[in-house]
Amino acid sequence: MPASPTSTSSSALSASLSLVVLQVVSRLFSFALNQLLLRSTSPHAFGVATIQLDTLIATVLFFVREGLRGAVARAGTGDDKTKAEAAALRRQTLLIPTLLTPAALLACAGFYAFSSPSTSAAPPPPQWSSTILLYSLSVLIELVSEPLYLETLAAWQTLTTKRVKVEGFAIFVKAVATLAAVRFVVPDESDALLAFGIGQLAYSLTIWIGLYRITRNLGSSSSPSWRMILPRRQTPSGRYFDQAILETGWALTKQSVIKQLLTEGDKLAVGKFGSEAEMGGYAVALNYGSLIARVVFQPLEESSRLYFSSLAAAAASSSSTTDAIRDTKTPSAASSSSDDPLPAPPPLSALAPCASYLRLVLLLQTHLALIFTLLAPSFTTPLLHLLLGPKWSRTSTAPLILRAYAYSLPFMGMNGITEAFFQAVASPRWIQRGAAWMVLCAGAFAATCWVAVQVGGMGAKGLIVANCVNMGLRTAFSTYFMVRYFSNALARADPIAPRGDAKEEESHRRRDQISAIRHILNWRQWTPSLLTLSTFFLGGYACRRSETRWTARVMRPAAALSRWDEVAESARHLGLGAGVGLLCLVSIALSHRREILLVLERRRATTHAKQE
């Protein structure tokens, strides 16, 4: 039996919270280790490993497995009474990423044959071949373990927290292994690139072992079988794989090709056209700037995609009844929908909690946008100065890139949530339209890159501007789909003309539900209040004034302050930021005090009911 909408929404919220908490803990450990790593390795090695090699492995794995992940999340675990043939087809479908391992390794070999760490005629860095071999071995291990990962996606309500614990521990192991290799294995700093390959291999091994431990006791008949790695034709259908999962996965994969190129476009551009020094500065800026994306945006986007995918299952279970009602009410709507096929909407009982969840995450994103645009840019340079010293804050491009990256975070957050909804519920026809729109986004990204970098001379900052244009266009398309989806769902859920007291009461109830959903999705419900906006704008002005004072006293060579005086000035500046942040939180709490009190009352009632 499928989970109820309320329990599914609660699972999504709890999954989001657990994902964020686990990411914070794991990232704090890896962040501390990365500080030691940055001080122990050269900017050249760090830039090549972060910009080129990490992009290589992320792109190869993304193309091979990302589409199937989305399709499996939509399909779920299936009915316990699934026939033997369907279970076998699903089991063999989970093995597809493993079967594609030769293609992934061929891509790694092609990268080694045709790429170079820079555009100069200089030879590749030391240990280049050995590092590529370690990264290729890491790809092999991750694709072998991918069927286990897909099994955790199918049972996301129970296994998400365990899987994220494994991933968090793997990130920690990667940082420890890389640092240990730099200190004890690599003979010279010039060979530091090899340490990153060792760390990546340790990460993949940890993922494999951890996924095996959390899936070995599932006992599901649909789990992948390692005794039969080659798929066999199933009778009576004569198929090798689950057709529905395969079609959805292929549609998502085609869209993902351009999406991944756009996502990694800035790194690809820096790796191809940037110097080694620029790669190092850009890598450091991304290492700090993407911390928020990895800690907050990534788990929120992942749990949201899993929750929204449950809408597809709810829609499938009620589509026949909904279509019958729609056809008796508005025959023209049925014919028009064939020309513009939106996915079948779920029942109102599932649509209402979905709208509430969507409003909640959009409200969070709009408030985070105020933090990233009005407060965070004033603290990028002081934080780099404290963490990495004057070498990075005064002589590299990292502070300017990190400031620009802070302005791009709102685009990243909104794009992640809206695309999570689109990829979770869109029909194959709409996924094809999304792929076509991605081509337009790619053209806009390339054009903006040329204007900002070549004409405007903005350098790496121009790449971030181009990425914002790209994400803005993608968000616009996903938002357009969301509006169409909910408009269609509410129109098809409009109650039939009442006939009798019972039907009239049901009609009024459905109209009340529709009105409530429309109210929830109104833009005023997920945007900051006037009090919050005023507080953030005034706080941002105060932070800018404080940053100007800090720059005049610390960053100018004529200042020549002692290290202790620099720390004291930075502490004053950061203290002001903490006070402003506290005032902004108070303004948010005052603006949403009724909702907060209602949530607290519900929680107290739930706790009291459990005690009884």
N, C-alpha and C positions, 0 to 999 in steps of 0.2 A: 504494500500500500504506500502511496506517496505521502510524504510528510505534509502536514497541514501548512497553510500559508503563514500562520502566525509562528509556528515552530520553526519554519524555514527562515523567516525574517529574523527571529531570535538567534538562530544558528549563524546567520550571516553577520549579525551585529557582534555576537560573541567571538566569531572567527576573526572579524576585523580587529577587535580589541586584543585578542591573543596574538594575532600576527604583528600588530604594532608593538606590543610589549616585548615579544620575543625578538623582534628586529632591533629594538632599542638596546636591549641587553647585549645581544651578539655584536651589534655594531659598535657599542662602546668599547668592548674588548678589542675588536679588530681595529678600531680607530686609534686606541692607545698604542697598539703594536705597529700600526702604520706610521705613527710619529717616529718611532725608533727606526723603522725601515727607511723613511725618507731621509733621516739623518745619516743612515749607514750606506746608502747607495747613491749612485750618480743620477742627475736629472736625465741624462741620455738613456740609461737603462730603464728608468721608471717611465719615461715617455714612450719608448718603443713597446714595452710590455703592456702599458695601459691603452695606448692609442691603437697600435697595430695588432698585437697578438690577442688581446682580450676582444677586440672587435672581430678578428677572424673567427675565434671559437664561438662567440655569441651569434654571428651571422650564420655560420654553418649549421649550428644546432637549431637556430630559429627556423631556418628553411625546412629542415628535416622533420621537426616534431611539433611546431607551434600550432599548425592547422589541425592536426589530429588531437591535440590537447583540447582545443575548443570544442571539437565535435564530441569527444568522449564526455566532457563536462555537461554538454547538452543532453546526451543520451542517458547519463546516470548509470545506476547499477542494474536497472531493468527489473522486471517482475521475477519473483522467486520461482514462479512456475514456468519460466522460459523453457521452450522446447530444447532438446539436446542439440539440434542443428544450429539454432540461433545462438546458443551458448558457445558452441565450437567456433562459429563465425566470429563472434565477438572476441573470443580468446585469441584467434589468429590475427584479428585486426590490431590488437594491442602490440603485436610483434612487428608491425610495419616499420617503425623507426629503427629497430635492430636490423631488419633486412636491408635498410638503406645505408648501413654503415660503410660499405665500399664506396658509395658515391660521396659520402662525407669525407672519407680519407683521401679520395681523389681530389676533392676541392682543396684540402690542406696541401697536397703535393703540388697542385697548380699554383697556390699562393707562394710556396717556396721557390718554384721555378721562375715565376714571372714578376715577383715583387722585390723591392729593395727597401731598406729602412729609410732612405731619404732620396731626394732627387739628384744628389751629388754623385760624382763618380767614385766616391770613397767605397772601400770594401765593406761588406756587412760586419756588424759588431762581433766580437768574440763569442763563441758558443752559439752562434745563430742556428746552425744545423741541429745541434743537440737540443736546443730549446724548442725548435719546430717539431722535432720528434716527440718530445714530452707533451707538447700541446696536442699533437695528433693522437697520442695514446690516451690522453684525457678525453678527447672526443669519442674514441672507441668505447671507453668505460661508461661514459654517460649514456650513450645510445644503447648499450647492452642493458643498462639499468632502467631505461625509459619505460618498458612495460610495467615495471613496478610503480613508477611515478604515475602512469595513467590509471593504475588501479586505485591509487589514493585520490585521484581526481573524481573517479566514479563514485567513491564513498566519501566525498569531501566533508560531509557533516560530522563524521566521526574521526576522520584521519587527518584533517587539515592541520590541527595544532601539532600533532606528532610529526608530520612532514616538515613543518616550519622549524620545529626544534632540531630536526636533522640538518636542515639547510643552514640554520644559524650556527650550529656546532661545526659544520663543514667550513663556513666562512672563518671561524675562529682557528680551525686547524690550518687552513690555507695561510693565514697571516703568521701563525707560529712557525710553520714549515718554511715559509719564505724567509722570515727573519733568521731562523736557525741556519738555513743554507747560506745566507749572506755572511753570517758570523763564523761558521765552522766548516762549511763545505767548499764554498767558492774561494779559490786561492788569492784572487786579486779583485779589486773593485771593478776593473774593466770587464771581468767575467760575471758581473752581477746579474746579467740577463738570465743565466742558467737557473738562478735561485727562483725566479718567477715561474719557470717551467716546473720546478720541483713542487712549488706551492700549489700550482694548478692541478698537478697529478694527485697530490694529497687531498685536495678538495673533491675530485671526482671519485676517488676510492672511498672517502668518507660518505659521500652521497649514496654510493652503491650499497655499502654495508648497512647504512642506516635504513634505507628503503627496504632492504631485504628483511631486516628485523621487524619492521612495523607491518609488513604485509604477509609474513610467513604463516600467521595464524588466522588469516581470513577464512580459509577453507571454502572459498567460492569456486563453484564449478566453472565460472567464467574467467578465472585467473589464468594468466599466460602460462603455458607449459613449456619448460625448458627441455623436456625430453623430445619434443617435436618442434624444433626450431623452424623447419620448413613447412609451410602451410599445405594442407591437403584439400582436395576438392570434396565438398560436402554434398551429400545426397539428401533429398531429391533435387535441390535447387541447382546443383552443379557449380556453386560459387566457392570462392576462397575466403572472402571477407564480407563483413557486414556492409551491405550496400548503402544504407542510410548514413552510417558513420563515415564511410568512405567518400560519399558525395559531398557531405557537409565539410569534411576535412579538406578535400581538394579545393572547394570553393574558398575556404578560409586561407588555405596555403597560397592560392593565386593572389589574393588580396595582400597577404603578408609579405610577398616578395618586395613590392614597392614600399610597403610600410616600413620594413626593416631597413631598406636603403635610405629612407627618409629619416628614420630614427637614428641611424648611425652615420648619416650624411656628413655631419660636422667633423666626426672623428676621421672618416675616410678622406675628407678634404684636407684636414691638417696633416694626416699621415702621408698624403700624396704630395702636397704642395708646400707644407711647412718645413722649416729647418728643425734640426734636433733640439735646439734651444726652445723654439716655439712649442714643439711637442711636449717638452718637459713642463713648461709653464701652463700649457693647456691641460695637461694631465693632472697637475696639482690642483688647478681650479676645479676640474671635474671631480676629483677625489673628495673635495670638501663640499662643493656645490651640490653634488648628487647625493650627499648623505641624507638630506631631507627626502629626496625622491625614493631612496631605498628604504628608509625607515618608515615613512608615512604613506607616500603615494603608492608604492608597489604593493604592500599588503592590502591597502584599501581597495586598489583596483582589482587585485586578484580575488579577494573575497566578494567584491561586488559582482564580478563576472560570474563567479560560481552561483551566487544568489539569483542573478538575473537569468542564468541558464535554466533555473528551476521553473521559470515562467513558461519556457517552451514546452516542458512536460505537462504543466497545468493546462496550457492551451490545447495541446494535443488530446488530452482526456475529455475536453469539453467542446472541441471544435464541431463535432457532428451536430450537437444540440444547438449551438450558436448559429451555425450555418442554416439550419432548418428554420429557426426563428427569423433570421435576417431575410431569408428568401420569401417567407410569407408576408413580411412587412414591406420590404423595399426590393422588388426584383431588379430594379435598375442598378442598385448598389452592387448586386452580385456580378452583373455584367461588367461594371466599371472596375471592380476589383481584379478581374482577370487581366485587364490592361495594366494595372498598377498593383501587383500582388503584395500587399502587406501581410505579415504573418498573422495567423489566427490568434485573436486576443485571448487571454485567460479569463476565467470568470471574475466577477467583481470581488469575490472573497479573496482572490489572489492579487488582483490589481491594486486594491486599496493599500495593503502593507507594502507593496512594491513602490507605490507613489510616496508613501511616508518615508521609506528608506532612501529613495532617490532625493527627496527634498532634504533629508538630513545630511547626506554626503555633499550635496550642492551647497548647503548652508555652511558646512565646514570649509569647503573649497573657497568660497567667497571671503570668509574671514581670514583664511590663510593667505589669500591674495593681498589683503591689506598689510599683513605682517611682512611679506616678502617684498612688496613694492615701497612701503613707507618707512619701515623700521630696519629691516635686515641690511640694505646696502650701506648704511652708515657704520656697520661693524665688520665688514669683510676685511678691510686692510688691518685694523687693530688685531683681529683674531689671527690672521696670518703672521703678523709681526710677533705676537706672543708665542705662537705654536712653533713656527719655523725660523724665526729670527730675521734680521735685516737682509740676509742673503736672498730671501724670497720676496720680502715685502718691498724692498727698495730697488732691486736690480732686475727683477723679472716682471713679466706681464701678468703674472697670476692674480694680483689684486684687482686689476681692471677687468680681467676676464671673469673673476668671481663675482664682482659687482654686477656685471651684465647678466651673469647666470642667475642671480637672485631675481632680476626682473623677468626672467623667462619661466620661473617656477610656477606662477599662476597659469600660464598657458599649458604647461605640462600636466598640472593637476586636473584642470577641466577637461583636457583632451583625454586623459586616462579614464576618467569616469564615463564620459559620453561614448567613447569607443568601446568600453567594456559593455555598456548596454547594447550598442549596435551589434557587436560580434556575438553577443549571447542570444539575441532573439531575432536577428534579421533573417529573412528568407534568402535562399540561394540567389534569387533574382536581384534582391537589394545588395547582396554581397558583391555581385558582379558590378552593380552601379558604384559601389564603394571603391572597387578596384579601378574603375575608370576615373573616378574623382581623384584617386591617389596619383594617377598619371598627371593630372592638372596640378596637384600639389607639388609633384616633383619638378615640373616646369617652373612653377613659382619659386621654389627653393633655389633652383639653379640660377634663375634670373636675378633674384635678390642677392645671392652670393656674388655674382659678377658685379652688380651695382655697388654693393657695400664694400667688398674687398678690393676689387680692381679699380673701380671709379672713385669710391669714397675713401679708400685707403684705411678702412677700419680694422684690417687684420683679422685676428681671431674673434674680436667682438662682432664683426660683420657676419661671421658664421652663426653666432647666437641669434642675431637679428633675423637671419634667413630661416633659422629653425623656428623662431616665434611665428613668422609668417606661415610656415608650413603647418605648425600645430594649430594656428588660428583657423586656417582653411579646413583642416580635418575636423576640428571641433564644430565648425559651422555645419558641415554635412551630417555629422552624427546627431547634432541638436535638431536639425531639420527632420531627421528620421524619427527621433524621439517624439517630437510634436505630432508628426503624422501618425505614429503608432498609438499614442494615447487618444488622439482625436478619433481615430478609427475604432479603437476599443470602446470608448465611451459612447460613440454613435451606435455601434452594434449592440451595446448593452442597454440602450434606451428601452424602457419597458413598453410592452404591448398595451394597447388601449384596454382599460379595465372592463371586465364583464363579471359583475357580481362582487359581493363584499370582499371575499377572500382575495380575488385577483386585484381588486382596487387597493387593498392594504399592501399586497406584494408590490404593486406598481409604485405606490408612494415610498415604500422602503427602498426600492431600487433607485428612484429619483433622488432620494436623500443621499444614498451612497455615491451616486454620480456627482452631485453637487459638492459633496465633501472632497472627492478626489480632485475635482476642478479647483477647489479652494486651496488644497494642499500644493498643487502644481503651479499656482499663480506665482509670478516672479517675485512679488513682494514678500512671499513666505520664505524665500531662500536667499535674500539679499540683506546686507547689514542695515541696521536702523540708522536714523539720522544722528542719534547720540553716539553710536559706535563710530560712524564715519568722522564726526567732529573730533572725537577723542584721538583717533588714529592720525588725523591730519595735523592736529596740534602737537601730538607726540612726535610725529615724524619731523616736524620743523625743529623741535628742541633737539632731537638726535642729530640732525644735520649741523646745527650750530655747535654742538659738542664735538662732532667729528672735525669740523674746521679748526677748532681750538686744539684738538689732539694732534692734528697734522702739523700745525704750526710749531708745536712744542717738541714733537718726537721725530717727525719724518724729515725735516729740513736738516741738511748737514751742519748748518751753523749752530744748531741747538746743542749738539754734543752733550746730551744728558747721560748720566750714568744709567746702568741697567736697572738699578733700583728705582730711579726717578721715572724711567720709562714705564716700568711696571705700575708705579703709583698713578701716573697719568692714564694709563690704560684701564686701571681699576676704577678711576673716577668716571671715565667714559662708559664703561660697561655697567657700572652701578646706576648711572642715569638711565641707561637702556632698560635695566631690570625694573626700575621704578615706573618708567613709561609703560613697559609691558604689563605690569600689575594694574595700572590704571585702565589700560585697554581691556584687560580681562574683567575688571569690575564693570565697565560699561557694557560688555557683552552679557554679563550675568544680569544686570539691571534690565537690559532690553528683552531678555528671554526668561525673566523670573517666573512667569506663570507656567511656562513649560517645565522649568526646572523643578518647581514645587509639585507639579503634577507627576513628574517622573519619580520624585522622592516618595510621594504618597503611594503610587503604585508599587514601588519597591517595598515599602513598609507593609502594605497589604499582602504582597506575595510572601514576605518573610513571616508575617503573622499566620497566614494560612498554612505554611509549611510546618510551623511550630505546633499548630493544632492538629 
